[in-house]
């Protein structure tokens, strides 16, 4: 049965925020971003935990908060959990992160924009000044797919800002996640003689791009995130394979692998171990093979003594909605406690 109206009982507040860290980018993306804020109206926002939702690739804040014909949006789910008493109060922020490459990994890129800096140095101060929420030890991130990746990456790179993260099927194990997609990109770009700009023009003129075209766009977004600078120091989008024989260019691929959670989790083990909670889950039927990288990541974090909760569930890459009911109460609860996060969030 089609739903006729939203079940959202807590009105969202929508803001337009200038995020200067995004101003310098090569794809014409605006640094003024729409931000939606969910918070309970029966308690003051001051001193509440501040949670930032990072969208999956090809998604964005407005799509996560908008009306859905079936199921629940994330704000609707937050409403229900809060009304049921299973979710402690918090301020939850959704930011528009879409761009001409279909999204981003929330890293600093001269092509897409400095998203790590924008979240920490632009978004957080603006929200905390307006609502009085958050502050040291009270800031967390969560997301699905690219958003889950971004949550882990920013927790590892900016432990001075973020204290906890939840990653649902976040990109992990790049050898299994991305390498199978690269031949599709080479095939698609061959129709444009390798001209990426021509491909992008043609892509956005289509009403319904084909699957391999979407996969190609995604690989270009990854290239713009992980290897955006050429040997001469200039911003560039290029794949880590040759465009004739799809041979791996190891020097470029190494730059991608440096962004793999399997790499930065080990490099930033001390920072991650000092966090309050790292929640990671993945479906056993994940179509992008993220399950196997997630299992490896769990071993790395457990060995490092990080406060990791790792779970698997029956489902694929897109069956994430109900998992927020597991992660978000744990995430918010962990931020509100000073010590022993695993003792308090696993029950």
Secondary structure as GFF3:
##gff-version 3
##sequence-region A 1 347
A	DSSP	beta_strand	13	18	.	.	.	ID=ss1
A	DSSP	three_ten_helix	20	22	.	.	.	ID=ss2
A	DSSP	beta_strand	32	39	.	.	.	ID=ss3
A	DSSP	beta_strand	49	54	.	.	.	ID=ss4
A	DSSP	alpha_helix	61	65	.	.	.	ID=ss5
A	DSSP	alpha_helix	74	84	.	.	.	ID=ss6
A	DSSP	beta_strand	90	95	.	.	.	ID=ss7
A	DSSP	beta_strand	108	109	.	.	.	ID=ss8
A	DSSP	beta_strand	113	114	.	.	.	ID=ss9
A	DSSP	alpha_helix	115	117	.	.	.	ID=ss10
A	DSSP	pi_helix	118	123	.	.	.	ID=ss11
A	DSSP	alpha_helix	124	131	.	.	.	ID=ss12
A	DSSP	beta_strand	139	144	.	.	.	ID=ss13
A	DSSP	alpha_helix	146	157	.	.	.	ID=ss14
A	DSSP	beta_strand	164	168	.	.	.	ID=ss15
A	DSSP	alpha_helix	174	177	.	.	.	ID=ss16
A	DSSP	alpha_helix	179	190	.	.	.	ID=ss17
A	DSSP	alpha_helix	196	205	.	.	.	ID=ss18
A	DSSP	alpha_helix	211	226	.	.	.	ID=ss19
A	DSSP	alpha_helix	250	258	.	.	.	ID=ss20
A	DSSP	alpha_helix	261	267	.	.	.	ID=ss21
A	DSSP	alpha_helix	269	273	.	.	.	ID=ss22
A	DSSP	beta_strand	277	283	.	.	.	ID=ss23
A	DSSP	alpha_helix	290	304	.	.	.	ID=ss24
A	DSSP	beta_strand	308	313	.	.	.	ID=ss25
A	DSSP	three_ten_helix	321	323	.	.	.	ID=ss26
A	DSSP	alpha_helix	324	335	.	.	.	ID=ss27
A	DSSP	alpha_helix	341	345	.	.	.	ID=ss28
###
